[in-house]
Every structure is written in C-alpha cells, then in structure tokens.
Amino acid sequence: MSDINKTMKAWQLHAFGLDNLTLDTIAKSEPKAHEILIKVGAVSLNFRDKAIVDGIYEPEMIPKPLIPVSDAAGTVVAVGADVTKFKVGDRVISHLYSHWIEGAPAPDEPAHCLGAPYPGGLAEYMILEAESAVLAPSTITDEEASTLPIAALTAWFSLVTYGNLKAGETVVIQGTGGVSIFGLQIAHALGARVIVTTSSDAKGQKARELGADEIINYVTTPDWAKKVQHLTNGKGADQLLEVVGGEGLNDSVEATKVTGQIAVIGFLAGQTTNLDLMRVIFKQTKIQGIAVGHLTAFEEMNKAFDAYNIKPVIEKVYPFEQAVEAYQHLAKGAFGKIVIKMS
Ligand SMILES: NC(=O)c1ccc[n+]([C@@H]2O[C@H](COP(=O)([O-])OP(=O)(O)OC[C@H]3O[C@@H](n4cnc5c(N)ncnc54)[C@H](OP(=O)(O)O)[C@@H]3O)[C@@H](O)[C@H]2O)c1
C-alpha cells in the first residue's frame, strides 16, 4: 500500500516501448494556487497514448519519465488557494488541450497537453489546472466520463462545432474505434444519416444497433467511396470523419459531396498523403484539420450527451495493475473505448 499522504502509485514511461512502462511509487504533488488534486477514478486510452508509448507521436516533445494517458475522471481531494471553480468532492474530467478554453487555438496549444508533455492520469492522483477541468455529468460513472475528453470531443468538434451538422445530412464514419463510435452516436442523435465503414461485419452489426443506417465493409468493398456515392444517389456525404489518413484521403474526397467537409482527425494508415489537388479544387472540398476541441465545446457537448442520453460505449475495463494489457488490447482494435479503473 502506498502512503497516500506522501506517495502514490503511478505508471511511468522511462523510454519508448511498452516494456518501459512500469508501475512505480513516486512522490504525490500538492496543488499550486490555481490547481486541483484529483483522486483518479478511471482513465481511458486513445490511439495517441499508444503512439506516445511507441515513440511515433512527436517524440521530441515527450519528457521521461512520463506519467502517460491524457483522459481521466476523478474526484477533487484538494484545491489550491485561488481556486473557486471547484470544491473538494466534485467529480471532474480532464481536458487535453489544457489552455484552450474557447475561440481559435493559440499556436502553442500542443505544449500544454496532458499525458505528454504534461503528466497524465495513469496514477492514483493527478494535478489539473482548475480552469481547464470540466465538471463530470452526474448521470455517468467515472469509467464513462473518462472516455469523453479526446474521443467524444473530437467527434463533436468535427461534426457540430466546425460541421454545424443538421438533421437529414449524411455522415461517413470510418471504422468503429473510439472517435468513430462517438461520431456515430452524435450524428445519429442529431438526426443525420450515418454510413459506417468497418473491417468486420460483426462490428458493423453492433454499429447498426447504435443507429448506423448503412454499413460498408472496407475489406470486402475496397472501393467504399464509390459505394458511398451510390448510397447517396451520386451526391456524396455532407461530412466525413477521416480517422485513417494516409493515401485514403483521396477516397474520402470522392466519398463526400461538392463542398462537403472532411474532418482530418487520424493517421492510422500514415501521417502523410499524396492528395489529388484537382479533385479537391473541382469539388471545393473543405478539408478541416482537427485537434480535439476547446473546453467550451466540451461543456456544451456534455449537456447534449445528457439531453440525448448518449452513453459511452466501453469494450473493456481493465484494473489499474493491468495497464499494459489495456494498451495491448487497444493495439488490436476495440469497438469503442478501453478504460483502466483505479483499484
Ligand atoms: N486529431 C485529433 O484531435 C484526434 C483525436 C482523437 C484521435 N485521433 C486520431 O484518430 C485515429 C483514430 O483514433 P481512435 O482513438 O478512435 O483509434 P482506435 O480506437 O484505435 O480505432 C481504430 C479503428 O480504426 C478503424 N480503422 C483502421 N484502419 C481503417 C481503415 N483503413 N478504414 C476504416 N477504418 C479503419 C478500425 O475499425 P474497424 O475495426 O471497425 O475496422 C479500428 O478498430 C488515430 O490516428 C488517432 O491518433 C486524432
């Protein structure tokens, strides 16, 4: 047992590679005047967390040792002298871009991200700046709340904040991972027609149960973009969540309508692309880079989740001691989210 007054258990990354993630006992920090200390209830994993451990996510920005994992939910156990936003006992959620509160992002937002370069939440306790924490909806558990900061907000910011999604529009969602399932749930709740691409018919069936209108297996139908055109009577989708990246971006241009929006979110298939500019020019495609979203949108999203009763989809909850197994599970792909719960 750790001495909860002075020390805490924390997973730390000492060098790139999952073998170098170890469960250590380290000093517990005290909150500074503008900070809060939370007892972490649960964290959720994102592809970013795995990419950081693997050394393929801005490796020069990763301090070592690092407490990884940006997305956490927990209970406030101490507040700094200047904090008025929260009190001890409040349940809060972390916010990845901790200095991006509203409006346009500052050029240095990535320098203030949790889970690298700032310490993350894979520990018994976590320090957050009070102004960048968000009150957890009372209707959901810590496990559910921990899934919201990146995956849900990324989908929301793409579809709603930038995309201004309207009922009756068509949205293409790539895959059934964390961002994508939230994208499906949000688009369906707002009355959009949702087309999901997946490598698995079984996952496609589960996506249907969550409200997907059309499923395209991108393994058996590699020309999925043409299929989207067919399903939309040659018009193309209004919006598409691009989590795959790489050369597939050209397919996404084909799958979207003239002036459609592609939210460039992920890089599962590569961080560079050869884009056919003439197609983009003639279709006047809006290619919108996405970096999660700001805190104000996070709070708006939480209200909408309450109103629409959107419940995060969690494939598996791992105990704190099995964090490595949780990362390994994420690497294999999950339907929705992987969560790690504190003991
Ligand atoms: N820019 C941002 O703000 C931001 C925020 C969050 C995430 N991301 C990025 O977005 C990507 C997805 O993140 P995540 O956390 O949702 O990942 P994840 O939970 O690991 O989801 C991965 C899923 O993507 C699907 N997939 C893989 N290759 C595909 C392909 N060729 N076509 C269609 N689907 C494919 C698979 O779904 P099936 O098993 O159904 O085939 C797989 O399960 C990552 O690159 C991540 O870094 C970016």
The ligand as an SDF file (V2000), in Angstrom:
LIG
                    3D

 48 52  0  0  0  0  0  0  0  0999 V2000
   -6.8230   14.9870  -34.3810 N   0  0  0  0  0  0  0  0  0  0  0  0
   -7.3890   14.6900  -33.2160 C   0  0  0  0  0  0  0  0  0  0  0  0
   -7.8150   15.5680  -32.4640 O   0  0  0  0  0  0  0  0  0  0  0  0
   -7.5350   13.2700  -32.8310 C   0  0  0  0  0  0  0  0  0  0  0  0
   -8.3100   12.9140  -31.7290 C   0  0  0  0  0  0  0  0  0  0  0  0
   -8.5160   11.5640  -31.4610 C   0  0  0  0  0  0  0  0  0  0  0  0
   -7.9290   10.6030  -32.2630 C   0  0  0  0  0  0  0  0  0  0  0  0
   -7.1440   10.9970  -33.2920 N   0  0  0  0  0  0  0  0  0  0  0  0
   -6.5590   10.0030  -34.1910 C   0  0  0  0  0  0  0  0  0  0  0  0
   -7.6410    9.3280  -34.8500 O   0  0  0  0  0  0  0  0  0  0  0  0
   -7.2770    7.9820  -35.1270 C   0  0  0  0  0  0  0  0  0  0  0  0
   -8.3210    7.0670  -34.5050 C   0  0  0  0  0  0  0  0  0  0  0  0
   -8.2440    7.2030  -33.1030 O   0  0  0  0  0  0  0  0  0  0  0  0
   -9.0970    6.2460  -32.1380 P   0  0  0  0  0  0  0  0  0  0  0  0
   -8.6570    6.5580  -30.7560 O   0  0  0  0  0  0  0  0  0  0  0  0
  -10.5240    6.3130  -32.4950 O   0  0  0  0  0  0  0  0  0  0  0  0
   -8.4970    4.8470  -32.5770 O   0  0  0  0  0  0  0  0  0  0  0  0
   -8.9630    3.3840  -32.1980 P   0  0  0  0  0  0  0  0  0  0  0  0
   -9.9620    3.4120  -31.0920 O   0  0  0  0  0  0  0  0  0  0  0  0
   -7.7320    2.5840  -32.0150 O   0  0  0  0  0  0  0  0  0  0  0  0
   -9.7430    2.9240  -33.5210 O   0  0  0  0  0  0  0  0  0  0  0  0
   -9.1210    2.2520  -34.5490 C   0  0  0  0  0  0  0  0  0  0  0  0
  -10.1780    1.7370  -35.5320 C   0  0  0  0  0  0  0  0  0  0  0  0
   -9.9940    2.3670  -36.7740 O   0  0  0  0  0  0  0  0  0  0  0  0
  -10.5240    1.5590  -37.7750 C   0  0  0  0  0  0  0  0  0  0  0  0
   -9.6510    1.5110  -38.9540 N   0  0  0  0  0  0  0  0  0  0  0  0
   -8.3660    1.1720  -39.0320 C   0  0  0  0  0  0  0  0  0  0  0  0
   -7.9640    1.2050  -40.3260 N   0  0  0  0  0  0  0  0  0  0  0  0
   -9.0500    1.5790  -41.0460 C   0  0  0  0  0  0  0  0  0  0  0  0
   -9.3070    1.7910  -42.4290 C   0  0  0  0  0  0  0  0  0  0  0  0
   -8.3480    1.5970  -43.3340 N   0  0  0  0  0  0  0  0  0  0  0  0
  -10.5500    2.1840  -42.7900 N   0  0  0  0  0  0  0  0  0  0  0  0
  -11.5150    2.3960  -41.8800 C   0  0  0  0  0  0  0  0  0  0  0  0
  -11.3300    2.1900  -40.5700 N   0  0  0  0  0  0  0  0  0  0  0  0
  -10.1160    1.7860  -40.1690 C   0  0  0  0  0  0  0  0  0  0  0  0
  -10.6980    0.1740  -37.2010 C   0  0  0  0  0  0  0  0  0  0  0  0
  -12.0990   -0.0660  -37.1410 O   0  0  0  0  0  0  0  0  0  0  0  0
  -12.7260   -1.4870  -37.5860 P   0  0  0  0  0  0  0  0  0  0  0  0
  -12.1770   -2.4800  -36.6110 O   0  0  0  0  0  0  0  0  0  0  0  0
  -14.1830   -1.2880  -37.4910 O   0  0  0  0  0  0  0  0  0  0  0  0
  -12.2730   -1.7610  -38.9890 O   0  0  0  0  0  0  0  0  0  0  0  0
  -10.0640    0.2750  -35.8270 C   0  0  0  0  0  0  0  0  0  0  0  0
  -10.7180   -0.5030  -34.8520 O   0  0  0  0  0  0  0  0  0  0  0  0
   -5.8600    7.8340  -34.6060 C   0  0  0  0  0  0  0  0  0  0  0  0
   -4.9390    8.0850  -35.6280 O   0  0  0  0  0  0  0  0  0  0  0  0
   -5.7610    8.9100  -33.5380 C   0  0  0  0  0  0  0  0  0  0  0  0
   -4.4460    9.3200  -33.2620 O   0  0  0  0  0  0  0  0  0  0  0  0
   -6.9320   12.2930  -33.5810 C   0  0  0  0  0  0  0  0  0  0  0  0
  1  2  1  0
  2  3  2  0
  2  4  1  0
  4  5  1  0
  4 48  2  0
  5  6  2  0
  6  7  1  0
  7  8  2  0
  8  9  1  0
  8 48  1  0
  9 10  1  0
  9 46  1  0
 10 11  1  0
 11 12  1  0
 11 44  1  0
 12 13  1  0
 13 14  1  0
 14 15  2  0
 14 16  1  0
 14 17  1  0
 17 18  1  0
 18 19  2  0
 18 20  1  0
 18 21  1  0
 21 22  1  0
 22 23  1  0
 23 24  1  0
 23 42  1  0
 24 25  1  0
 25 26  1  0
 25 36  1  0
 26 27  1  0
 26 35  1  0
 27 28  2  0
 28 29  1  0
 29 30  1  0
 29 35  2  0
 30 31  1  0
 30 32  2  0
 32 33  1  0
 33 34  2  0
 34 35  1  0
 36 37  1  0
 36 42  1  0
 37 38  1  0
 38 39  2  0
 38 40  1  0
 38 41  1  0
 42 43  1  0
 44 45  1  0
 44 46  1  0
 46 47  1  0
M  CHG  2   8   1  16  -1
M  END
$$$$
